[in-house]
Amino acid sequence: MSVKMSFRWFGEGNDTVSLRDIRQIPGIETIVWALHHKMPGEVWEKDEICAVRDQIVPFGFNMDVVESVNVHDDIKTGSGSRDLYIDHYIQTIRNLAEFGVRVICYNFMPVFDWTRTELYHPLEDGSTAFFYEKSRILDDPKKMAAYILRNQNGMTLPGWEPERIAGLDELFEKYRPVTKEKLWGNLQYFLEKLMPVCHETGIRMAIHQDDPPWDIFGLPHLLTDEASVSRFLQMVDDPCNSLTLCAGTLSANPENDVADMVRRHSDRIAFAHIRNVRHYANGDFSEASVRDQCGETGILRIMKALYDSGYDGYIRPDHGRQIWGEQSRPGYGLYDRALSAMYLLGVWDTLESERNTD
């Protein structure tokens, strides 16, 4: 039994980390990639996919996992041209399947793909990390959006495309009539349309939980806890309707037991993001080193739950700290994510060794 360790890469000219760098991290098999110049709703064309394949494969990696094929707002709101954009999504699935893609990670969050109030929050050890200050989310979302757009270090951040965020007022107005129940219904409609092509191509749709796992700015978040994850999986009860299990997102709420969720839903996890979170008494949280004792996510329990469940899917180290003075895309430098990958593989190797000696 072997977990498939992967590493997210944002493409040539859009990442300070090179494929040559990633190749030097032992155990990385899969490059998690995307066409980051594509706007939600556009078809990913075969020649564009082929160009990325020709970059990745010569370094000995596969391109099995895409993160993300972003979902158009008309699909999420159930308005306008949603059926047209679903047709575009279906064509993209077919095109990706021709190049061996097995998993598509996506989300169904309104307006923002993820939310933080600081991208370079100083930690006690001198590193910096993503930080969420709960009291600041009560402010105007435009201030938060402007801050993030100013601090991308010259590179795009998925879900924070300047062209899309420029229309923030219109986006909020579009989502204003969308209740939580309506959003659930729109998600079900989308997935039911996709399941036939997923079976045809062998691709699993793997939804990422809402980050943070609670409503923000009056916008509904759906996948936030065990009850909502169970509802999602039962709503479209199909093995192609699966999870990107994000340990850090779920554990931002200290009441969530991520290891327990793994044991309950292991057969429906296609992809796993592993990062550590440190909680503060007032509800704030920050990213932390993946070492178990550096946060409250329960990294060791989660890895053991994956192992005990016979998980042989894809896994990647999630957001890392900025360490050793590295200048990179916030959260996605080389050094801390490489350390995280090796820590996670070390835990897995230890579990495997213990089983073999029993």
VOGU-3710 file (C-alpha; in Angstrom, 3 decimals, decimal comma):
1> msvkmsfrwf> 0,000/0,000/0,000  1,454/3,337/-1,004  0,098/6,849/-0,802  0,651/8,972/-3,916  2,549/12,080/-2,775  2,038/15,157/-4,951  3,154/18,775/-5,115  1,236/21,784/-6,374  2,878/23,727/-9,199  1,499/26,882/-10,808
11> gegndtvslr> 3,267/26,663/-14,155  6,212/28,118/-16,001  6,437/31,864/-15,544  3,855/31,758/-12,747  5,840/30,031/-9,994  9,176/30,603/-8,270  9,416/26,829/-7,785  10,608/24,828/-10,797  9,926/21,245/-11,786  13,668/20,705/-11,436
21> dirqipgiet> 13,365/21,776/-7,774  10,400/19,486/-7,141  12,194/16,533/-8,721  14,754/16,727/-5,895  12,103/16,038/-3,218  12,094/12,244/-2,717  8,743/10,541/-3,157  6,895/13,131/-5,269  5,039/11,340/-8,073  2,308/13,737/-9,147
31> ivwalhhkmp> 2,278/17,400/-10,139  -0,971/19,075/-9,129  -1,497/21,620/-11,889  -4,035/23,861/-13,591  -4,440/26,302/-16,461  -4,317/29,395/-14,299  -4,936/31,808/-17,154  -8,402/30,336/-17,766  -11,409/32,123/-16,331  -14,285/30,159/-14,769
41> gevwekdeic> -16,590/28,856/-17,478  -14,005/28,604/-20,253  -13,251/25,276/-21,925  -9,733/23,949/-21,332  -8,562/23,202/-24,851  -6,509/20,134/-25,739  -3,545/22,093/-27,082  -3,294/24,016/-23,795  -3,395/20,798/-21,760  -0,847/19,203/-24,074
51> avrdqivpfg> 1,569/22,102/-23,529  1,506/21,516/-19,756  1,924/17,770/-20,232  5,029/18,403/-22,323  6,490/20,383/-19,404  5,612/17,923/-16,626  6,160/14,437/-18,050  9,856/14,793/-19,031  10,691/15,273/-15,341  9,194/11,881/-14,513
61> fnmdvvesvn> 5,940/13,148/-12,984  2,356/12,314/-13,852  -0,391/14,954/-14,149  -3,218/12,905/-12,615  -4,644/15,699/-10,431  -5,949/19,112/-11,503  -6,589/21,878/-8,970  -8,825/23,601/-9,902  -11,283/23,757/-12,766  -13,131/26,687/-11,244
71> vhddiktgsg> -16,922/26,713/-11,360  -18,657/29,669/-13,013  -20,808/31,855/-10,775  -23,896/31,224/-12,948  -23,651/27,538/-11,950  -23,327/28,380/-8,265  -26,191/30,866/-8,311  -28,373/28,784/-10,640  -28,878/31,755/-12,921  -28,204/32,999/-16,425
81> srdlyidhyi> -26,314/30,569/-18,614  -25,616/27,821/-16,088  -26,421/24,984/-18,507  -24,048/26,442/-21,094  -21,249/26,647/-18,513  -21,989/23,101/-17,330  -21,612/21,964/-20,947  -18,255/23,764/-21,052  -17,237/21,983/-17,842  -18,220/18,611/-19,298
91> qtirnlaefg> -16,119/19,269/-22,395  -13,176/20,199/-20,174  -13,565/16,901/-18,274  -13,467/14,986/-21,560  -10,400/16,899/-22,726  -8,559/16,321/-19,450  -9,336/12,609/-19,506  -7,493/12,246/-22,821  -4,300/13,254/-20,985  -4,703/10,832/-18,090
101> vrvicynfmp> -6,253/13,130/-15,486  -7,952/11,114/-12,735  -9,069/13,726/-10,174  -10,449/17,262/-10,430  -10,304/19,283/-7,219  -12,827/22,133/-7,162  -14,899/24,172/-4,718  -18,396/25,607/-4,605  -17,750/28,684/-2,436  -19,574/31,930/-3,234
111> vfdwtrtely> -17,394/34,875/-4,398  -14,147/33,974/-2,577  -12,249/30,687/-3,005  -10,601/31,106/0,411  -10,240/33,916/2,907  -7,358/35,221/5,024  -6,674/38,617/6,560  -2,856/38,340/6,366  -0,649/36,481/3,917  2,661/37,094/5,705
121> hpledgstaf> 1,801/37,046/9,413  5,010/36,889/11,519  5,362/33,785/13,707  7,522/33,394/16,810  10,259/31,500/14,948  10,773/34,298/12,406  8,811/32,666/9,589  5,550/34,050/8,187  2,276/32,322/7,378  -1,352/32,852/6,404
131> fyeksrildd> -3,431/34,291/9,253  -7,159/34,689/9,840  -8,222/37,471/12,196  -11,886/36,884/12,895  -12,769/40,464/13,865  -11,534/41,839/10,527  -13,952/39,687/8,521  -16,740/41,894/9,849  -15,328/44,766/7,782  -15,889/45,677/4,148
141> pkkmaayilr> -14,866/42,662/1,985  -13,377/45,104/-0,530  -10,631/45,987/1,937  -9,676/42,353/2,364  -9,798/41,732/-1,386  -7,643/44,788/-2,125  -5,062/43,624/0,428  -4,795/40,162/-1,121  -4,534/41,517/-4,662  -1,714/43,847/-3,545
151> nqngmtlpgw> 0,298/41,038/-1,950  0,445/38,286/-4,558  4,180/38,806/-5,130  3,603/39,318/-8,848  1,782/36,018/-9,396  -1,856/35,005/-9,680  -3,688/33,413/-6,761  -6,439/30,990/-7,829  -9,863/32,381/-6,984  -8,468/35,908/-6,757
161> eperiaglde> -8,311/36,827/-10,417  -8,161/40,659/-10,608  -10,643/40,741/-13,508  -13,217/38,856/-11,454  -12,626/40,635/-8,147  -12,947/43,997/-9,913  -16,673/43,257/-10,118  -17,097/42,530/-6,409  -20,240/44,654/-5,995  -21,921/42,836/-8,871
171> lfekyrpvtk> -20,842/39,462/-7,507  -22,308/40,158/-4,074  -25,534/41,346/-5,679  -25,661/38,168/-7,765  -25,362/36,007/-4,655  -27,737/38,085/-2,513  -30,845/35,918/-3,233  -28,897/32,637/-2,936  -29,786/31,032/0,389  -27,841/28,114/1,798
181> eklwgnlqyf> -30,551/25,670/0,688  -30,585/27,122/-2,825  -26,800/26,769/-2,988  -27,123/23,110/-1,942  -29,663/22,592/-4,714  -27,429/24,242/-7,311  -24,509/22,041/-6,259  -26,657/18,915/-6,600  -27,886/20,010/-10,046  -24,283/20,572/-11,195
191> leklmpvche> -23,026/17,222/-9,945  -25,928/15,205/-11,326  -25,201/16,674/-14,759  -21,510/15,703/-14,408  -21,785/12,146/-13,112  -22,434/10,459/-16,496  -19,301/11,980/-18,053  -17,300/11,143/-14,917  -18,236/7,472/-15,343  -17,483/7,690/-19,049
201> tgirmaihqd> -13,990/9,104/-18,429  -13,086/7,627/-15,037  -12,528/11,075/-13,512  -13,527/11,739/-9,899  -14,856/15,172/-8,908  -13,295/15,951/-5,521  -14,801/18,923/-3,701  -12,707/21,044/-1,345  -14,332/22,101/1,914  -15,246/25,761/2,427
211> dppwdifglp> -12,373/27,868/3,757  -13,019/29,033/6,435  -15,592/26,444/7,573  -18,294/28,983/8,497  -20,300/31,697/6,724  -18,496/34,980/5,973  -19,699/38,421/4,810  -23,239/37,051/4,753  -22,244/34,410/2,173  -23,280/30,793/2,835
221> hlltdeasvs> -20,604/28,130/3,182  -21,783/24,556/2,730  -19,048/22,023/3,518  -17,986/22,950/7,016  -18,344/19,908/9,320  -19,170/16,208/9,542  -22,920/16,713/9,092  -22,500/18,764/5,911  -19,856/16,428/4,453  -22,208/13,470/5,047
231> rflqmvddpc> -25,084/15,372/3,463  -22,953/16,141/0,418  -21,904/12,523/-0,110  -25,440/11,193/0,353  -26,954/13,918/-1,850  -25,193/12,478/-4,909  -24,284/8,999/-3,716  -21,789/8,089/-6,400  -18,104/7,108/-6,099  -17,240/9,754/-8,710
241> nsltlcagtl> -18,661/12,364/-6,327  -15,834/12,514/-3,825  -13,818/14,697/-1,476  -10,631/16,646/-1,478  -10,222/16,170/2,277  -8,584/19,399/3,486  -7,280/18,843/7,011  -6,381/22,488/7,586  -9,670/23,929/6,380  -11,791/21,626/8,518
251> sanpendvad> -9,598/21,946/11,592  -9,873/25,748/11,529  -12,991/24,919/13,533  -11,587/23,141/16,628  -14,839/21,209/17,036  -14,147/19,243/13,834  -12,408/15,893/14,289  -10,729/15,414/10,915  -9,309/11,955/11,696  -12,817/10,748/12,518
261> mvrrhsdria> -14,085/12,134/9,195  -11,330/10,237/7,396  -12,386/6,968/9,018  -16,057/7,594/8,195  -15,545/8,603/4,563  -12,230/7,078/3,442  -13,804/5,358/0,434  -14,958/8,744/-0,890  -11,673/10,630/-0,460  -9,891/11,042/-3,805
271> fahirnvrhy> -7,344/13,647/-2,727  -6,073/14,985/0,605  -4,536/18,323/1,558  -2,514/18,157/4,761  -1,497/21,254/6,731  -1,427/22,269/10,356  -3,426/25,004/12,069  -2,811/26,807/15,321  -5,891/28,127/17,135  -6,204/31,221/19,278
281> angdfseasv> -8,740/31,621/22,064  -10,545/34,503/20,328  -11,269/32,445/17,181  -8,275/33,557/15,118  -6,054/30,932/13,514  -2,784/30,717/11,630  -0,997/28,173/9,485  1,794/26,322/11,284  4,554/23,818/10,626  3,131/20,426/9,639
291> rdqcgetgil> 4,915/18,797/12,586  2,119/17,431/14,765  3,004/19,303/17,956  3,158/22,696/16,191  -0,618/22,966/15,827  -3,942/21,417/16,740  -4,960/19,725/13,484  -3,920/16,255/14,656  -1,556/15,430/11,798  -0,471/12,066/13,220
301> rimkalydsg> -4,046/10,929/13,906  -5,102/11,952/10,395  -2,225/10,137/8,724  -2,907/7,018/10,804  -6,601/7,181/9,899  -5,695/7,372/6,205  -3,265/4,482/6,591  -5,625/2,281/8,601  -8,360/2,906/6,019  -6,144/1,557/3,237
311> ydgyirpdhg> -5,934/4,928/1,512  -3,924/4,779/-1,695  -5,045/8,068/-3,228  -3,311/11,368/-3,779  -2,036/13,607/-1,011  -0,137/16,876/-0,990  1,393/19,203/1,572  -0,863/22,236/1,680  0,032/25,871/2,373  3,425/26,235/3,961
321> rqiwgeqsrp> 5,162/28,948/5,903  7,608/31,329/4,249  10,960/30,275/5,753  14,685/31,011/5,251  13,943/34,298/3,499  12,311/32,676/0,494  10,468/35,070/-1,818  7,618/33,206/-3,458  3,899/33,007/-3,968  2,384/33,368/-0,456
331> gyglydrals> 1,900/29,959/1,116  3,477/28,114/-1,788  7,223/28,345/-1,471  9,533/25,391/-1,944  11,238/24,958/1,414  8,462/24,453/3,961  6,326/22,392/1,602  9,321/20,151/0,872  9,830/19,701/4,629  6,130/18,899/4,964
341> amyllgvwdt> 6,213/16,297/2,201  9,151/14,554/3,847  7,501/14,643/7,293  4,290/13,123/5,918  6,177/10,436/4,019  8,212/9,724/7,156  5,020/9,173/9,135  3,671/6,891/6,384  6,927/4,924/6,191  6,851/4,444/9,969
351> leserntd> 3,288/3,113/9,858  4,242/0,773/7,028  7,312/-0,448/8,919  5,277/-1,107/12,071  2,779/-3,158/10,108  5,497/-5,218/8,461  7,095/-6,069/11,825  3,863/-7,057/13,592
//
